[in-house]
Amino acid sequence: MCLGLSVSLRFDMGTSPRSSTCPALEHADNRLSAYHVCLQSMDAPVDLLPALLALLETESVTLAARRMRVGQPAMSRTLEKLRQATGDELLVRTGRKLVRTRRASEILPEARSLLSGAQRVLGPPSAFVPHTAQGVVTFALGDDMQAVLASHLLERMRAAAPGLDIRVRPLVLESAHEAVRGVVDLAVMPDLRGQVRIPMLDELVVSAQYTRRFVTVTRKRKKLTLEAFLAAEHALVSPGGEEGGYVDDALRALGKRRRVAVTVPGFQAAITLVRELDLVATLPDDIVRVLAPRLHRQACPVSTPELPMCVAWARRFNQDARHRWLRELVSEVVRELGRGFPGRAE
């Protein structure tokens, strides 16, 4: 048996008491109002940065005061503070208008960048937009899921998020640790808790999507009684080449054994052998339905387990918008596999 592991501006122009700590953001009126006390604790008057940006962008004390929702006299006093801090006039009168000085024009892009960065750091995370997203997502998949799932995932992600690239890593015992480290975004795996010790699995969220069942497959239609099953030559999927599996355990409980004529490391190799030779194999029904729908399937004469097939990820990504979108998409595709993808032409 294969293991299958194969993140309206209110601005007080007055002087507030300095504070060494930032107020809780949840008590802020909006994304920027919480910056004020935090920024006042610095030596430079960076708490005036929003006002600086308003003045330089509008080139008007009146319009800047309106944007900041303060009176014009307060904004005029703020302009004087900014002139003292920067050592530059910033805005000079030309005719009836105020225009930016050369230094003001030079610092305007930087002021925008600084305030934008503060918004990103101290404000709530922006919404994830799949269609414009870029980057790489990494899945850990066993050879079975690589064969039946990767193309469906790629097709779905290309349609929804064409800028995201997929990387597939083998599903191994270290995959849980890789997920915790952020090397792997998601793993698709059978729930083998209680059967195999998987390091750091407790650090993952393991979400069951469908139940995997096993069937016995042959090239030609034939009814396999227990006697015929025992008399047949079998192909066994064993990634590490070990002897035995679920079927052998069930037979041993009955005091019986079968002949395993060949072991192979993956499901695709076993399917090829059954398709071309007169061998019997007991394989996951979901894999057979997708990769070899023309093989004859029947219930195994002995009891085999039912395994929840799961999507797993590190708990620390639970609130991440990008990751939430990703795992919802992957979970949907995995559930579709459980319901039965159309079989491939043979």
Residue pairs with C-beta under 8 A, 6 or more apart in sequence:
1 236
1 237
1 238
1 244
1 245
1 246
1 247
1 282
2 142
2 143
2 144
2 237
2 238
2 239
2 245
2 266
2 267
3 142
3 192
3 196
3 239
4 142
4 144
4 171
4 189
4 190
4 192
4 307
5 142
5 171
5 172
5 173
5 175
5 189
5 192
5 196
5 198
5 239
6 142
6 143
6 144
6 170
6 171
6 172
6 239
6 265
6 266
7 125
8 29
8 30
8 69
9 30
9 32
9 33
9 50
9 67
9 68
9 69
10 29
10 30
10 33
10 69
11 32
11 33
11 36
11 50
11 51
11 68
11 69
11 70
12 36
13 51
13 68
13 70
13 74
13 75
13 77
13 78
14 74
16 36
16 37
16 40
18 40
18 41
19 37
19 38
19 40
19 41
20 41
22 34
22 37
22 38
23 34
23 37
23 38
25 34
25 122
27 34
28 34
31 119
31 122
31 123
31 124
32 50
32 118
32 119
32 122
32 123
34 122
35 47
35 50
35 118
35 122
36 47
38 122
39 46
39 47
39 49
40 47
44 85
45 81
45 82
45 85
46 114
48 78
48 81
48 82
48 85
49 111
49 114
49 115
49 118
50 68
50 115
51 64
51 68
51 75
51 78
51 82
52 82
52 90
52 111
53 108
53 111
53 112
53 115
54 63
54 64
54 67
54 68
55 61
55 64
55 75
55 78
55 79
55 82
55 90
55 91
56 90
56 91
56 100
56 104
56 107
56 108
56 111
57 64
57 108
58 64
58 67
59 91
59 97
59 98
59 99
59 100
60 98
61 72
61 75
61 76
61 79
61 91
61 98
62 72
62 75
64 75
65 71
65 72
65 74
65 75
68 75
79 90
79 91
82 90
83 89
83 90
86 103
86 107
88 101
88 103
88 104
89 101
90 100
90 101
90 103
90 104
91 98
91 99
91 100
91 101
91 104
92 98
92 99
92 101
93 99
100 108
120 126
125 321
126 321
127 321
128 321
128 322
128 324
128 325
130 160
130 161
130 164
130 325
131 160
131 161
131 162
132 163
133 161
133 163
133 164
133 322
134 163
134 164
135 163
135 164
135 165
136 164
136 165
136 166
136 167
137 157
137 164
137 165
137 166
137 167
137 185
137 186
137 326
138 166
138 167
138 168
138 169
138 183
138 184
138 185
139 150
139 153
139 166
139 167
139 168
139 169
139 184
139 185
139 186
139 187
139 188
139 330
140 168
140 169
140 170
140 171
140 172
140 175
140 178
140 179
140 184
140 186
140 187
140 188
140 189
141 149
141 150
141 168
141 169
141 170
141 171
141 187
141 188
142 170
142 171
142 188
142 189
143 170
143 239
143 265
143 266
143 267
143 268
144 266
144 267
144 284
144 287
145 171
145 188
146 168
147 267
147 268
147 287
147 290
147 291
148 286
148 287
148 290
148 291
148 337
148 341
149 188
149 333
149 334
149 337
150 166
150 168
152 333
152 336
152 337
152 341
153 166
153 329
153 330
153 333
154 166
156 329
156 332
156 333
157 164
157 166
157 329
160 329
169 175
169 178
169 183
169 184
171 187
171 188
171 189
173 196
173 198
173 199
174 199
175 184
175 187
175 189
176 187
176 198
176 199
176 200
176 201
176 203
176 204
176 312
177 199
177 200
178 184
179 185
179 186
179 187
179 203
179 204
179 312
179 313
179 314
180 200
180 203
180 204
180 314
180 316
182 314
185 313
185 317
185 323
185 326
186 311
186 312
186 313
186 326
186 327
186 330
187 204
187 311
187 312
187 313
188 309
188 310
188 311
188 312
188 330
188 334
189 206
189 309
189 310
189 312
190 212
190 307
190 308
190 309
190 310
191 206
191 208
191 307
191 308
191 309
191 310
192 198
192 307
193 201
193 206
201 312
203 314
203 315
204 312
204 313
204 314
204 315
205 312
205 313
205 314
205 315
205 318
206 310
206 311
206 312
207 310
207 311
207 312
207 327
207 331
208 308
208 309
208 310
209 308
209 309
209 310
209 311
209 331
209 334
209 335
209 338
210 286
210 308
210 309
210 334
210 335
210 337
210 338
210 339
211 306
211 307
211 308
211 309
211 338
212 284
212 285
212 286
212 306
212 307
212 308
212 309
212 338
213 284
213 285
213 304
213 306
214 246
214 282
214 283
214 284
214 285
214 300
214 304
214 305
215 282
215 283
215 284
215 285
215 288
215 297
215 298
215 299
215 300
216 224
216 229
216 280
216 281
216 282
216 297
216 298
216 299
216 300
216 301
217 271
217 274
217 280
217 281
217 282
217 283
217 288
217 292
217 295
217 296
217 297
217 298
218 224
218 274
218 278
218 279
218 280
218 295
218 296
218 298
219 274
219 275
219 276
219 277
219 278
219 279
219 295
219 296
220 278
220 296
221 296
222 228
222 296
223 298
224 232
224 280
224 298
224 301
225 301
226 256
226 301
226 302
229 258
229 280
229 300
229 301
229 302
230 251
230 256
230 257
230 258
232 258
232 259
232 279
232 280
233 259
233 261
233 278
233 279
233 280
234 247
234 258
234 259
234 260
234 261
234 279
234 280
234 281
234 282
235 260
235 261
235 262
235 263
235 264
235 270
235 273
235 274
235 279
235 280
235 281
236 243
236 245
236 260
236 262
236 263
236 264
236 270
236 281
237 245
237 263
237 264
237 265
237 266
237 267
237 269
237 270
237 281
237 283
238 245
238 263
238 264
238 265
239 265
239 266
240 265
241 263
241 265
243 260
243 263
246 282
246 304
246 305
247 258
247 282
247 300
247 302
247 304
248 257
248 258
248 260
250 302
250 303
250 304
251 257
251 258
251 302
254 302
261 279
262 273
262 279
264 270
264 273
267 283
267 284
267 287
267 291
268 291
270 281
270 283
271 281
271 283
271 287
271 288
271 291
271 292
271 295
273 279
273 281
274 280
274 281
274 292
274 295
275 292
275 295
275 346
282 300
282 304
285 297
286 309
286 337
286 338
286 340
288 295
288 297
289 297
289 340
289 341
289 343
290 337
290 340
290 341
290 343
290 344
291 344
292 343
292 346
293 343
293 344
293 346
294 343
294 346
309 334
309 337
309 338
311 327
311 330
311 331
311 334
313 323
313 327
317 323
318 324
